[in-house]
Amino acid sequence: MKFRASATSDEGLALLFFDARLRYDPELREHCTDKPFLYQTIREWLEERRSSGWDMHWGPKPSSIFVKGLLRELKLARQKRGGPIVWRDWNHSLDQELIRVKGGISTVDSIAMKFYDSKLEDNPSLRLKCSDRHVLEETFRNWKNETQVTNCSPYHQVYSLRVRWKLIDSLTRQSRDAVLSENVIVWKHTPFDATGSDKETKIAKTLDMIRNSRADLEDNRNGIVIDQVALGSDNICTVGETSTQDLVIRNESDLQMACHVKSSAAMKKGIMVEGETSFVLRPGRNKSVTLSFRSRSISVTKALIVFDFTVDGNFGEDEIDPFSIARYISVRSVSDASDYELVKPIAPYVRQKPPVDTDWKFTNPVRVKPSGGAQTGFAIPLSRYPIPTNLRYGSMTDVAVDLDAVYREGATEYDGGPNDYSVGGPDDYPVNAEEGQVEEKRAVDYSTHLNAQNYRVCMSRLLWIEEQQMEVDIKSYDLEGVPLERDGRHYKITVPGLAENRPSVLKGDKININADGARFEGVVLRTTQENAIMELPRSFARSFINGQTVDVRFNFSRTNLRTSHQALGSLKLETQSEIIFPRRLDANNPPLTPLSSSEGLNFI
């Protein structure tokens, strides 16, 4: 089998395994109706292939070969949940199906790799042009028409080249916005030697190259002038309405030009070209084509139309080579154009910088000493209920395993004390018995697992997880270099967004500040529309200069969370479970029924 995709994709390995072991051995196929036995047979076959020199560095798994290959792609078997494997009956049509798969035509990964092998691998200049995603999609569509390949969209082809075959660089956080907004493809093996081999340099050079090549491609030349595309009102269209534009092509040269309009890529995006697409343009004459677009949803549509020109006739053929002029189209579809005018962006979106660990700037602050006045307390002492260590410092996977075990198995119940945090371990998480691995992540309706026995511990875990997210969210409001000013005996800072409760700062909240490395904790006394007035420790006044800049971190009150934990701990599920899980109606208090009329009612 020459086509390498058949040897490295899950469906390709599944086909090779089926040919080698099961196709001509109905007895073994019968035994392989048992999934563990099938997985063991696949493992043995993989070991044989490795020992014979096959490079399997990507680590194929029996479960992937079975599920993705034999079940989904080849459809050689079917299996109901928890039931035995049922193999398809063998016949001539199935034989032809497998021959087609073996040729690398039926799967997305195979099609993507075959396209790359035939068009891009040995053609560096075309691969460079295909850094423009519009050009790549057009090239792929032309190749599909030539080879009569179906069942693979340009989107899935790009995804396969990036994820499966690792031929396209994955994007970094810093470059993602620019690359996605301009529809740029960054090939891992660039045909030019970029100065600097790091990914950021290569992406930046590719972006510059695409911008320059697009500018050159859009330039009018050789006396041909084409209008710019402006569908709707400044490329803003309303959903459900059809926007049109007459695009005028003018020949200001002394030569007769033949023009061919290539619009298949635009038509795939819903932008239609009406009128002649191949015509002759005489000197000094104009020709117009009509563009129409009708959007079905709120979106941004990007497309490309290319006008190919050649000299018509013998005169001037030696002087002017065939050339192309392109028009890149970007149309935004909105529900209401007038509303969009009010909320449209005034500057390009800039992705928020990844959070930097600045906790050290606010740890162990000097706090305000409590006054000697009466303190408001609680009738029932309120414990601290700190976040358990395994939840605070565990990975996301550990937390998910813990929560899943609590819901499914009902871990040791929380008794209301501050130190009882025992939970089910990873062994309680659903495990694939054949593979010895945690099952693939899937959507689970955990509400069906909630009951009176695990209600307390489940809700406590969720409260702690919510608190952790609140800690992350509040850090997004950190301020740097904020001037701190005197306000009588107290201090005030300007807090952007305070009037909109972003962040929410209330009387009694704590605010941490860092003043030239010195850390203090202030208590909010009152707030205005823009300012928070707070009390700081007396030691802060010794080195304070009015207008001094400080770094600020806000905090939130844990009182509501603590009282929620206390309420869970005081819940008597033996007698109060019916309140949380009502199962039957009280015969003494039947539900109210709506009145059929107003007769008998006295209005006051």
C-alpha positions as CSV (number, residue, x, y, z in Angstrom):
1,M,0.0,0.0,0.0
2,K,1.9,3.1,-1.2
3,F,-0.4,5.7,0.3
4,R,1.0,6.4,3.7
5,A,-2.2,7.8,5.2
6,S,-3.6,4.3,5.1
7,A,-0.8,3.1,7.3
8,T,-0.8,5.8,9.9
9,S,-4.5,6.8,10.5
10,D,-6.8,4.8,12.8
11,E,-9.0,3.8,9.9
12,G,-6.0,2.7,7.9
13,L,-4.6,0.6,10.7
14,A,-8.1,-0.9,11.3
15,L,-8.2,-1.9,7.6
16,L,-4.8,-3.5,7.7
17,F,-5.6,-5.3,11.0
18,F,-8.9,-6.6,9.6
19,D,-7.2,-7.8,6.4
20,A,-4.4,-9.5,8.3
21,R,-6.5,-11.2,11.1
22,L,-10.2,-11.2,10.7
23,R,-11.2,-11.0,7.1
24,Y,-10.4,-14.7,6.2
25,D,-10.8,-16.1,9.7
26,P,-14.5,-16.3,10.6
27,E,-13.8,-18.3,13.7
28,L,-11.5,-15.6,15.1
29,R,-14.0,-13.0,14.1
30,E,-16.6,-14.9,16.1
31,H,-14.3,-14.8,19.2
32,C,-13.7,-11.1,18.6
33,T,-17.3,-10.3,19.4
34,D,-16.0,-10.0,22.9
35,K,-14.4,-6.5,23.2
36,P,-11.6,-7.5,25.7
37,F,-10.6,-10.4,23.4
38,L,-10.6,-8.0,20.3
39,Y,-8.4,-5.5,22.1
40,Q,-6.0,-8.2,23.1
41,T,-5.9,-9.4,19.5
42,I,-5.2,-5.8,18.2
43,R,-2.4,-5.4,20.8
44,E,-0.7,-8.6,19.6
45,W,-1.0,-7.5,16.0
46,L,0.5,-4.1,16.8
47,E,3.4,-5.7,18.6
48,E,4.1,-7.9,15.6
49,R,4.2,-4.9,13.3
50,R,6.5,-3.0,15.7
51,S,8.9,-6.0,15.8
52,S,8.9,-6.1,12.0
53,G,10.2,-2.5,11.8
54,W,7.0,-0.4,11.6
55,D,7.4,3.2,13.0
56,M,4.5,3.7,15.3
57,H,5.8,6.6,17.3
58,W,2.3,8.2,17.5
59,G,1.2,5.3,19.8
60,P,-2.0,3.9,18.2
61,K,-4.5,2.5,20.7
62,P,-6.7,-0.6,20.3
63,S,-9.7,1.5,21.4
64,S,-9.1,4.1,18.7
65,I,-8.5,1.5,16.0
66,F,-11.8,-0.2,17.0
67,V,-14.0,2.8,17.6
68,K,-12.7,5.3,15.0
69,G,-11.6,2.7,12.4
70,L,-13.7,-0.5,12.5
71,L,-16.9,1.2,13.8
72,R,-17.1,4.7,12.5
73,E,-15.1,4.9,9.3
74,L,-15.1,1.4,7.9
75,K,-18.4,0.4,9.5
76,L,-17.4,-3.2,9.6
77,A,-19.1,-3.8,12.9
78,R,-21.7,-2.3,15.2
79,Q,-22.2,-2.4,18.9
80,K,-24.9,-1.3,21.3
81,R,-23.9,0.0,24.6
82,G,-22.7,-2.8,26.8
83,G,-23.6,-5.4,24.2
84,P,-21.5,-7.8,22.1
85,I,-19.8,-6.7,18.8
86,V,-21.7,-7.7,15.7
87,W,-19.7,-8.0,12.5
88,R,-21.1,-7.2,9.1
89,D,-21.8,-10.0,6.7
90,W,-19.2,-10.3,4.0
91,N,-20.2,-9.6,0.4
92,H,-18.8,-8.3,-2.9
93,S,-20.0,-4.7,-2.3
94,L,-18.2,-4.6,1.1
95,D,-15.0,-5.8,-0.7
96,Q,-15.3,-2.9,-3.1
97,E,-15.8,-0.5,-0.2
98,L,-12.5,-1.6,1.4
99,I,-10.6,-1.3,-1.8
100,R,-11.8,2.3,-2.1
101,V,-10.7,3.0,1.5
102,K,-7.4,1.3,0.8
103,G,-6.8,3.8,-2.1
104,G,-7.1,6.6,0.4
105,I,-10.3,8.2,-0.9
106,S,-12.9,7.7,1.7
107,T,-11.5,9.4,4.9
108,V,-10.9,13.0,5.6
109,D,-7.3,12.4,6.8
110,S,-6.5,10.3,3.8
111,I,-7.9,12.9,1.4
112,A,-6.0,15.8,3.1
113,M,-2.7,13.9,2.9
114,K,-3.2,12.9,-0.7
115,F,-3.9,16.5,-1.6
116,Y,-0.7,17.6,0.1
117,D,1.3,14.9,-1.5
118,S,0.1,15.6,-5.0
119,K,-0.1,19.4,-5.0
120,L,2.0,21.0,-2.2
121,E,4.8,18.7,-1.1
122,D,7.0,19.1,-4.2
123,N,5.8,22.6,-5.1
124,P,7.3,25.1,-2.6
125,S,6.1,28.1,-4.5
126,L,2.5,26.9,-4.5
127,R,2.7,26.0,-0.8
128,L,4.0,29.6,-0.2
129,K,1.0,31.0,-2.1
130,C,-1.3,28.6,-0.1
131,S,-0.3,30.4,3.1
132,D,-3.3,32.6,2.0
133,R,-6.2,30.4,3.1
134,H,-8.4,31.7,0.3
135,V,-5.8,30.4,-2.2
136,L,-5.5,27.1,-0.4
137,E,-9.2,26.5,-0.4
138,E,-9.4,27.4,-4.1
139,T,-6.5,25.0,-4.9
140,F,-8.1,22.3,-2.9
141,R,-11.5,22.7,-4.6
142,N,-9.9,22.5,-8.0
143,W,-8.0,19.4,-7.0
144,K,-11.2,17.8,-5.8
145,N,-12.9,18.5,-9.1
146,E,-9.9,17.0,-11.0
147,T,-9.8,13.8,-8.9
148,Q,-13.6,13.6,-8.3
149,V,-13.1,13.4,-4.5
150,T,-16.1,14.0,-2.2
151,N,-16.9,14.1,1.5
152,C,-14.2,16.5,2.6
153,S,-14.6,20.3,3.1
154,P,-11.8,22.8,3.0
155,Y,-12.3,23.4,6.7
156,H,-11.8,19.7,7.5
157,Q,-8.9,19.5,5.2
158,V,-7.1,22.3,7.0
159,Y,-8.0,20.8,10.4
160,S,-6.6,17.4,9.3
161,L,-3.3,18.9,8.0
162,R,-2.9,20.8,11.3
163,V,-4.0,18.2,13.9
164,R,-3.5,14.8,12.3
165,W,-0.5,15.4,10.0
166,K,1.2,18.3,11.9
167,L,2.0,20.1,8.7
168,I,0.5,23.4,9.8
169,D,1.8,25.2,12.9
170,S,-0.5,25.4,15.8
171,L,-1.1,29.1,16.8
172,T,0.3,30.8,19.8
173,R,-1.8,33.0,22.0
174,Q,0.0,36.1,20.9
175,S,-0.4,35.4,17.1
176,R,-3.9,33.7,17.1
177,D,-6.0,36.9,16.6
178,A,-3.9,38.2,13.7
179,V,-3.6,34.9,11.9
180,L,-7.3,34.0,12.3
181,S,-8.6,37.4,11.3
182,E,-6.6,37.4,8.1
183,N,-7.2,33.8,7.2
184,V,-3.5,32.9,7.1
185,I,-2.0,29.4,7.1
186,V,1.5,29.0,8.6
187,W,3.2,25.9,7.2
188,K,5.8,24.1,9.5
189,H,8.1,23.6,6.5
190,T,8.3,27.1,4.9
191,P,10.0,27.3,1.5
192,F,12.0,30.3,2.6
193,D,14.7,30.5,5.2
194,A,13.3,32.8,7.9
195,T,15.7,34.7,10.1
196,G,15.2,33.1,13.4
197,S,13.7,29.7,13.8
198,D,11.2,30.3,16.6
199,K,7.5,30.0,15.9
200,E,6.7,33.7,16.6
201,T,9.3,34.9,14.0
202,K,8.0,32.5,11.4
203,I,4.4,33.5,12.0
204,A,5.2,37.2,11.8
205,K,7.1,36.8,8.5
206,T,4.3,34.7,7.1
207,L,1.8,37.5,8.0
208,D,4.0,40.2,6.4
209,M,4.4,38.1,3.3
210,I,0.6,37.5,3.0
211,R,-0.2,41.2,3.6
212,N,2.3,42.2,0.9
213,S,1.2,39.6,-1.6
214,R,-2.5,40.6,-1.1
215,A,-1.7,44.2,-1.6
216,D,0.2,43.4,-4.8
217,L,-2.6,41.2,-6.0
218,E,-5.3,43.9,-5.3
219,D,-3.3,46.6,-7.1
220,N,-4.8,47.7,-10.4
221,R,-2.2,47.2,-13.2
222,N,-1.7,47.4,-17.0
223,G,-4.5,49.9,-17.4
224,I,-7.2,47.7,-15.8
225,V,-9.1,49.4,-12.9
226,I,-11.6,47.4,-10.8
227,D,-13.8,49.0,-8.1
228,Q,-13.4,48.0,-4.5
229,V,-16.1,45.7,-3.1
230,A,-18.5,47.5,-0.7
231,L,-21.6,45.3,-0.2
232,G,-24.4,46.8,1.9
233,S,-23.5,49.9,3.8
234,D,-19.7,49.9,4.2
235,N,-19.7,46.1,4.1
236,I,-22.4,45.9,6.8
237,C,-25.4,43.8,5.8
238,T,-28.7,43.0,7.6
239,V,-29.6,39.3,8.1
240,G,-32.3,38.2,5.7
241,E,-31.9,41.1,3.3
242,T,-30.1,40.8,-0.1
243,S,-27.3,43.3,-0.7
244,T,-26.0,43.9,-4.2
245,Q,-23.2,45.9,-5.9
246,D,-22.3,46.5,-9.5
247,L,-18.6,46.0,-9.7
248,V,-17.2,48.0,-12.6
249,I,-14.1,46.9,-14.6
250,R,-12.5,49.6,-16.7
251,N,-10.0,49.1,-19.5
252,E,-7.9,52.3,-19.6
253,S,-5.2,50.7,-21.8
254,D,-4.8,50.6,-25.5
255,L,-5.1,46.9,-25.7
256,Q,-8.1,44.6,-26.0
257,M,-8.2,42.4,-22.9
258,A,-10.0,39.0,-22.3
259,C,-11.2,38.6,-18.7
260,H,-12.3,35.5,-16.8
261,V,-13.9,35.9,-13.4
262,K,-13.1,33.1,-10.9
263,S,-15.7,33.2,-8.2
264,S,-16.2,29.6,-7.1
265,A,-14.6,30.3,-3.7
266,A,-17.0,33.3,-3.1
267,M,-20.0,31.3,-4.2
268,K,-19.2,28.7,-1.6
269,K,-19.6,31.5,1.0
270,G,-22.9,32.7,-0.5
271,I,-21.6,35.6,-2.5
272,M,-23.0,35.2,-6.0
273,V,-21.6,36.7,-9.2
274,E,-24.4,37.5,-11.7
275,G,-23.8,38.2,-15.4
276,E,-21.0,37.2,-17.8
277,T,-17.9,35.7,-16.2
278,S,-15.9,35.5,-19.4
279,F,-15.8,38.5,-21.7
280,V,-13.7,40.7,-23.9
281,L,-12.9,44.3,-22.7
282,R,-12.1,46.7,-25.5
283,P,-9.9,49.8,-24.9
284,G,-11.6,52.6,-23.1
285,R,-14.7,50.5,-22.4
286,N,-16.3,49.3,-19.1
287,K,-17.9,46.1,-18.0
288,S,-19.8,45.4,-14.8
289,V,-20.6,42.3,-12.9
290,T,-23.2,42.2,-10.1
291,L,-22.3,40.8,-6.7
292,S,-25.2,39.7,-4.4
293,F,-25.1,38.4,-0.9
294,R,-27.9,37.3,1.4
295,S,-26.9,36.4,4.9
296,R,-28.8,33.8,7.0
297,S,-27.2,34.5,10.3
298,I,-25.1,37.0,12.3
299,S,-21.5,36.4,11.1
300,V,-18.5,37.7,9.2
301,T,-18.1,36.3,5.7
302,K,-14.7,36.4,4.0
303,A,-14.2,35.4,0.4
304,L,-12.0,36.1,-2.7
305,I,-12.8,36.9,-6.3
306,V,-10.0,36.7,-8.9
307,F,-10.1,38.4,-12.3
308,D,-7.7,36.8,-14.8
309,F,-6.6,38.9,-17.8
310,T,-4.9,38.1,-21.0
311,V,-4.3,40.2,-24.1
312,D,-7.0,39.3,-26.7
313,G,-5.4,39.0,-30.1
314,N,-1.8,39.0,-31.3
315,F,-0.9,42.6,-30.7
316,G,0.8,43.2,-27.3
317,E,1.0,39.5,-26.3
318,D,4.8,39.7,-26.1
319,E,4.7,42.9,-24.1
320,I,2.2,41.9,-21.4
321,D,2.0,38.5,-19.7
322,P,-1.2,37.1,-18.4
323,F,-2.0,38.7,-15.0
324,S,-4.6,38.6,-12.2
325,I,-6.3,41.2,-10.0
326,A,-8.1,40.1,-6.9
327,R,-10.7,41.5,-4.6
328,Y,-10.9,40.3,-1.0
329,I,-14.4,40.5,0.4
330,S,-15.2,40.9,4.1
331,V,-18.9,41.3,4.9
332,R,-20.3,41.6,8.5
333,S,-23.9,40.5,8.9
334,V,-25.9,42.1,11.7
335,S,-29.5,41.8,13.0
336,D,-30.1,45.6,12.9
337,A,-27.7,48.1,11.2
338,S,-28.8,51.0,13.4
339,D,-28.2,49.0,16.6
340,Y,-24.8,47.9,15.3
341,E,-23.8,51.6,14.9
342,L,-24.3,52.0,18.6
343,V,-22.3,49.0,19.7
344,K,-19.7,48.6,17.0
345,P,-16.1,48.4,18.1
346,I,-14.0,51.6,18.1
347,A,-10.7,49.8,18.1
348,P,-9.4,46.3,17.1
349,Y,-10.0,43.6,19.7
350,V,-6.9,42.8,21.8
351,R,-6.9,39.5,23.6
352,Q,-6.4,39.9,27.4
353,K,-2.9,39.1,28.4
354,P,-2.5,35.8,30.2
355,P,-2.5,36.2,34.0
356,V,0.8,36.6,35.6
357,D,1.4,35.2,39.0
358,T,1.4,38.3,41.2
359,D,0.2,36.7,44.4
360,W,3.5,37.3,46.1
361,K,2.9,41.1,45.9
362,F,-0.1,40.8,48.3
363,T,0.8,38.0,50.7
364,N,1.1,38.5,54.5
365,P,0.0,42.2,54.5
366,V,-0.1,44.5,57.5
367,R,-3.7,44.6,58.6
368,V,-5.8,47.2,60.4
369,K,-6.2,46.4,64.1
370,P,-9.8,45.9,65.0
371,S,-11.3,48.7,67.1
372,G,-12.4,48.2,70.6
373,G,-16.1,48.7,69.8
374,A,-18.7,46.0,69.8
375,Q,-18.3,43.6,67.0
376,T,-21.2,42.1,65.1
377,G,-21.2,38.4,65.6
378,F,-23.3,35.3,64.8
379,A,-25.8,33.6,67.0
380,I,-24.2,30.3,66.0
381,P,-20.3,30.4,65.7
382,L,-19.4,30.4,62.0
383,S,-16.4,28.2,61.0
384,R,-13.9,29.2,58.3
385,Y,-14.6,26.3,55.9
386,P,-11.3,26.7,53.9
387,I,-10.9,25.2,50.5
388,P,-9.4,21.6,50.9
389,T,-5.8,21.2,49.8
390,N,-6.6,18.5,47.2
391,L,-9.1,20.9,45.5
392,R,-7.0,24.0,45.8
393,Y,-3.7,22.5,44.5
394,G,-5.0,19.6,42.4
395,S,-5.1,19.7,38.6
396,M,-8.3,20.1,36.7
397,T,-8.3,16.3,36.0
398,D,-7.9,15.6,39.7
399,V,-10.8,17.9,40.6
400,A,-13.0,16.3,37.9
401,V,-12.1,12.8,39.1
402,D,-12.9,13.8,42.7
403,L,-16.3,15.4,41.8
404,D,-17.3,12.5,39.6
405,A,-16.5,10.0,42.4
406,V,-18.5,12.1,44.9
407,Y,-21.5,12.1,42.7
408,R,-21.4,8.5,41.5
409,E,-20.1,6.8,44.7
410,G,-21.1,9.2,47.5
411,A,-17.8,9.9,49.2
412,T,-17.4,10.2,53.0
413,E,-20.1,12.6,54.0
414,Y,-19.1,16.1,55.2
415,D,-20.2,16.5,58.9
416,G,-20.1,20.3,59.2
417,G,-16.6,20.5,60.8
418,P,-13.9,22.6,59.3
419,N,-11.4,19.7,58.6
420,D,-13.4,16.8,57.2
421,Y,-12.7,16.8,53.5
422,S,-12.3,13.1,52.6
423,V,-13.3,12.3,49.1
424,G,-13.3,9.4,46.7
425,G,-10.0,8.9,45.0
426,P,-9.2,8.3,41.3
427,D,-10.0,4.6,41.7
428,D,-13.7,5.6,42.0
429,Y,-13.7,7.3,38.6
430,P,-15.2,5.3,35.7
431,V,-12.3,3.2,34.2
432,N,-12.2,1.4,30.9
433,A,-11.6,-2.1,32.1
434,E,-10.0,-3.3,28.9
435,E,-7.6,-0.3,28.5
436,G,-6.9,0.5,32.2
437,Q,-7.5,4.2,31.4
438,V,-9.9,6.8,32.4
439,E,-12.9,6.9,30.0
440,E,-13.1,9.6,27.4
441,K,-14.6,12.8,28.6
442,R,-18.3,13.0,27.9
443,A,-21.4,15.0,28.9
444,V,-22.9,13.5,32.1
445,D,-26.2,14.5,33.6
446,Y,-25.0,14.6,37.2
447,S,-28.4,15.6,38.5
448,T,-29.5,12.0,38.1
449,H,-26.8,10.9,40.5
450,L,-27.7,13.5,43.2
451,N,-29.6,12.0,46.2
452,A,-30.1,12.6,49.9
453,Q,-27.0,10.6,50.8
454,N,-24.5,12.6,48.8
455,Y,-26.3,16.0,48.7
456,R,-24.2,17.6,51.4
457,V,-20.8,16.6,50.1
458,C,-21.6,17.3,46.5
459,M,-22.9,20.8,47.2
460,S,-19.9,21.6,49.4
461,R,-17.5,20.6,46.6
462,L,-19.4,22.8,44.2
463,L,-19.2,25.8,46.6
464,W,-15.5,25.3,47.0
465,I,-15.0,25.1,43.2
466,E,-17.1,28.2,42.7
467,E,-15.0,30.0,45.3
468,Q,-11.8,29.1,43.4
469,Q,-13.2,30.5,40.2
470,M,-14.3,33.7,42.1
471,E,-10.6,34.0,43.2
472,V,-9.5,33.8,39.6
473,D,-12.1,36.2,38.4
474,I,-11.4,38.9,41.0
475,K,-7.7,39.0,39.9
476,S,-8.8,40.3,36.5
477,Y,-9.6,43.6,38.2
478,D,-6.1,44.1,39.6
479,L,-4.8,47.6,39.2
480,E,-1.2,48.7,38.7
481,G,0.2,52.2,39.3
482,V,-3.0,53.7,40.7
483,P,-2.6,57.0,42.6
484,L,-3.6,56.9,46.3
485,E,-4.8,60.1,47.8
486,R,-5.7,61.4,51.3
487,D,-9.3,61.7,52.3
488,G,-9.2,63.2,55.8
489,R,-7.8,60.5,58.1
490,H,-8.4,57.9,55.4
491,Y,-7.4,57.1,51.8
492,K,-9.1,56.8,48.5
493,I,-8.4,55.2,45.1
494,T,-10.2,55.6,41.8
495,V,-11.7,52.2,40.7
496,P,-12.7,52.0,37.0
497,G,-16.1,50.3,36.6
498,L,-17.1,50.7,40.3
499,A,-20.5,52.2,39.4
500,E,-21.3,49.1,37.3
501,N,-20.1,46.7,40.1
502,R,-17.1,45.6,38.1
503,P,-15.6,45.0,40.6
504,S,-18.1,44.9,43.3
505,V,-16.7,46.8,46.3
506,L,-18.9,47.2,49.4
507,K,-18.5,48.6,52.9
508,G,-16.4,46.2,55.0
509,D,-14.6,44.6,52.0
510,K,-10.8,44.2,52.2
511,I,-8.4,45.7,49.6
512,N,-4.8,44.7,49.4
513,I,-2.2,47.2,48.2
514,N,1.5,47.0,47.4
515,A,3.4,50.3,47.9
516,D,7.0,50.0,46.7
517,G,7.2,46.4,48.0
518,A,5.4,47.1,51.3
519,R,2.1,45.2,51.6
520,F,-0.9,46.4,53.5
521,E,-4.6,45.5,53.8
522,G,-7.2,48.2,53.9
523,V,-10.9,48.1,55.0
524,V,-13.5,49.8,52.8
525,L,-15.4,52.4,54.7
526,R,-17.6,53.8,51.9
527,T,-17.8,54.1,48.2
528,T,-18.8,56.7,45.6
529,Q,-19.4,56.5,41.9
530,E,-15.7,56.2,41.1
531,N,-13.8,56.0,44.4
532,A,-13.3,53.6,47.3
533,I,-12.5,55.2,50.6
534,M,-10.7,52.9,53.0
535,E,-8.8,52.7,56.3
536,L,-5.2,51.5,56.2
537,P,-2.9,50.5,59.1
538,R,-1.3,53.4,61.0
539,S,2.2,52.3,60.0
540,F,1.3,53.1,56.4
541,A,1.1,56.8,57.1
542,R,4.8,57.0,58.1
543,S,6.0,56.5,54.5
544,F,3.0,57.7,52.6
545,I,3.3,60.6,50.1
546,N,0.0,62.0,48.7
547,G,-0.5,60.8,45.1
548,Q,1.8,57.9,45.6
549,T,1.1,55.0,43.1
550,V,0.3,51.6,44.4
551,D,-0.7,48.2,43.0
552,V,-4.2,47.0,44.1
553,R,-6.0,43.7,44.5
554,F,-9.6,43.4,45.5
555,N,-11.1,40.7,47.6
556,F,-14.6,39.3,48.1
557,S,-16.4,38.5,51.3
558,R,-16.6,34.8,52.1
559,T,-19.5,35.2,54.6
560,N,-22.2,34.1,52.1
561,L,-20.1,31.0,51.2
562,R,-19.4,30.2,54.8
563,T,-23.1,30.5,55.8
564,S,-24.0,28.2,52.9
565,H,-21.5,25.6,54.1
566,Q,-23.0,26.0,57.6
567,A,-26.5,25.5,56.2
568,L,-25.4,22.3,54.5
569,G,-23.8,21.0,57.7
570,S,-26.9,21.7,59.8
571,L,-29.3,20.1,57.3
572,K,-31.0,17.0,58.8
573,L,-31.5,14.8,55.8
574,E,-33.3,12.2,57.8
575,T,-36.2,14.5,58.4
576,Q,-35.7,17.3,55.9
577,S,-34.8,15.4,52.8
578,E,-38.4,15.8,51.5
579,I,-37.8,19.6,51.3
580,I,-34.8,19.1,48.9
581,F,-36.1,16.0,47.1
582,P,-39.9,16.3,47.1
583,R,-41.3,13.0,46.0
584,R,-45.0,13.0,46.9
585,L,-47.8,15.5,47.6
586,D,-49.1,16.1,51.1
587,A,-52.7,14.9,51.2
588,N,-53.5,17.5,53.9
589,N,-52.2,20.3,51.8
590,P,-53.2,19.7,48.2
591,P,-51.8,22.0,45.5
592,L,-53.8,25.1,44.6
593,T,-55.9,24.9,41.4
594,P,-56.6,27.9,39.2
595,L,-60.1,29.4,39.3
596,S,-62.2,29.0,36.2
597,S,-64.1,32.3,36.9
598,S,-64.0,35.3,39.2
599,E,-67.4,34.5,40.8
600,G,-67.4,34.7,44.6
601,L,-64.3,36.9,44.8
602,N,-64.5,40.1,46.8
603,F,-62.2,42.8,45.7
604,I,-61.1,45.4,48.3
